[in-house]
Amino acid sequence: MSQFTNRVTEMLGVETPVVEAPMGWIARSQLASAVSIAGGMGVIETSSGELPAVKE
């Protein structure tokens, strides 16, 4: 695998940025946590209209 450098890799101190897309209705805390624990950047989606649940 080839290594590359850009602003994201430099800012975050990672070799390969792996970002989970904020996929509606599936990107909840469980998925974001699993991605983060695995070394990626987990994202919780907020477009489903469940903002109170996201805040909780």
Residue pairs with C-beta under 8 A, 6 or more apart in sequence:
1 16
3 15
3 16
4 16
8 14
8 17
9 15
9 16
9 17
12 41
17 41
18 35
18 39
18 40
18 41
19 40
19 41
19 43
20 27
20 31
20 32
20 35
20 40
20 41
20 42
20 43
21 27
21 43
22 43
22 44
22 45
22 46
22 47
23 45
24 45
24 47
24 48
25 45
25 48
26 45
27 43
27 44
27 45
28 44
28 45
29 44
31 42
32 42
32 43
32 44
33 42
34 42
35 41
35 42
35 43
36 42
44 54
46 54
